[in-house]
Amino acid sequence: MIPVNEPMLGKREMEYVTECVETGWVSSAGRFIEEFEKGWAAYCGRQYGIAVDNGSNALYLSVAALDLQPGDEVIMPTFTIISCALAVVYMGGVPVVVDCDPGTWNMNVDQVEAKITKRTKAIMPVHIYGHPVDMDPILEIAERHGLAVIEDAAEAHGAEYLSGRDTKDSAWRRCGSFGDFSCFSFFANKLITTGEGGMVLTDNAELATKARAMRNLSFGTKGNRFIHQEAGFNFRMTNLQAALGLAQVERFEEIVERKRWIGAEYNRRLSDLPQLQLPPNESWARNVYWMYGLVVSEETGFDADKFGQALMQRGVQTRPFFWGMHEQPVLQKKGLFKGESHPVAERIARQGLYLPTGLALTEEQLIEVCEVVHEVLA
Ligand SMILES: Cc1ncc(COP(=O)(O)O)c(C=O)c1O
C-alpha cells in the first residue's frame, strides 16, 4: 500500500536527538527549544516564536493570550479542522463561519465583512492544504474594524503570498508572517514534524511575553513563583521535539522543493482528467502542496468515500477532506450555526480527498498513484 503520508527524517535529526538523550536535556528546557523557535520565526519573518505541544494548542494559546471573553466572536472558514472552532469554544467564545472560495477551497474573503458584529474580536484565516488565503482583504477588514488576526498556517510552512499585488509595493511574504499571531502544527504529516508539536509566532513583544507565560502555567514572575496571576496551560514542547524541528528548519528549502515537485508532478500527470478539480495555484500564491487535494465530479458516480475505497482497493491510501464546522454535531449541539448552509464546503467535504503527498513518496509511487487514479476513473 502507498501510504497517504510518510515522513522523511535524516541524520541531523538523529544527531540532535542523540545529543538530548546523552546530555539528559529531554524535557522542556535545553538549547534546541530556543534555537528552533528563533530559526522558525526568522524563516517566517517574525520576531518571536513560542513552541508548544501541538498545533491545536497553538490556536488555543493565541485565542487565550488575546483575552477572548465569553460571547466574543471569531470569524473563520467553516472548511477547516475542528481545532480552530474548539479553541474559541474552550474560551466561551463563538465561532462564526464563512463558506469556501470554490477555486482555492480557502475561506471566501468576500463573506467576512457581513459577519462582523459588535462581539467580533478576531478573524482566523486558514491556509488550506498549503495554498495561501487571499490575505490583503482580510488584513484590511481587520484593521478597519479593529479586529485581531490569528493566522492558521498549520498546513502552509513555506507557502508564499504576494501582498499588495496591484500596487508598486507588491512583495512576496511567507505564510506565518501575517496578523497578531500565526500558528503552526508540526504533526507527523506536516512539512516540518516534531512528532507532535506546534508554534505560535508574533511580532508583538507584549503578546509574545504573555503567550510564553501562558504556555508554562503562568508561573509568578515577582516573588513566589507559585503565586499565579493568570490561568495558563502546560503547552510546553520538549527539547527532544525541538531537536527534530531544528534539524528540519536547517534543510527546509529542500523540503519545500520536494513538496513542490510532488505537486507539479501530480498536476502534470492528472491534468488530462476533466472529472477532477486539482489543487489551486493562484498567480498571487505559491502553494506548497501540504496535501495534494482533489475534488471528484459527481458525474463520475463517485463521492469521496467511494472514490477513496476504489483507490484503496488498488493499494492507494487517501484521506477525505474536512467536514465543515457548521455540520459538526458537537458544535450544533451547542446551538451553533442553526439553519446555516455553506454549499461550497458541503460539496467539497463530500467530493474531496487527498492523495499520498508525504515527503518520503517516491517517483515510482507517485506514478503508480496517477495510474490508479486514471484506472478508477476510466
Ligand atoms: C489547519 C490546521 N490547523 C490546526 C491543526 C492542528 O494541529 P495539531 O494536529 O498539531 O493539533 C491542523 C492539524 O492538522 C490543521 O490542519
The ligand as an SDF file (V2000), in Angstrom:
LIG
                    3D

 16 16  0  0  0  0  0  0  0  0999 V2000
   -5.3560   23.8630    9.5650 C   0  0  0  0  0  0  0  0  0  0  0  0
   -4.9560   23.1460   10.8180 C   0  0  0  0  0  0  0  0  0  0  0  0
   -4.9480   23.8140   11.9750 N   0  0  0  0  0  0  0  0  0  0  0  0
   -4.6030   23.2210   13.1250 C   0  0  0  0  0  0  0  0  0  0  0  0
   -4.2510   21.9000   13.1780 C   0  0  0  0  0  0  0  0  0  0  0  0
   -3.9570   21.2660   14.4880 C   0  0  0  0  0  0  0  0  0  0  0  0
   -2.6760   20.7800   14.6030 O   0  0  0  0  0  0  0  0  0  0  0  0
   -2.3150   19.5570   15.5440 P   0  0  0  0  0  0  0  0  0  0  0  0
   -2.7540   18.3030   14.8640 O   0  0  0  0  0  0  0  0  0  0  0  0
   -0.8310   19.6510   15.6790 O   0  0  0  0  0  0  0  0  0  0  0  0
   -3.0020   19.7700   16.8480 O   0  0  0  0  0  0  0  0  0  0  0  0
   -4.2280   21.1610   12.0000 C   0  0  0  0  0  0  0  0  0  0  0  0
   -3.8430   19.7420   12.0330 C   0  0  0  0  0  0  0  0  0  0  0  0
   -3.6570   19.0410   11.1130 O   0  0  0  0  0  0  0  0  0  0  0  0
   -4.6010   21.7880   10.7840 C   0  0  0  0  0  0  0  0  0  0  0  0
   -4.6250   21.1100    9.6330 O   0  0  0  0  0  0  0  0  0  0  0  0
  1  2  1  0
  2  3  1  0
  2 15  2  0
  3  4  2  0
  4  5  1  0
  5  6  1  0
  5 12  2  0
  6  7  1  0
  7  8  1  0
  8  9  2  0
  8 10  1  0
  8 11  1  0
 12 13  1  0
 12 15  1  0
 13 14  2  0
 15 16  1  0
M  END
$$$$
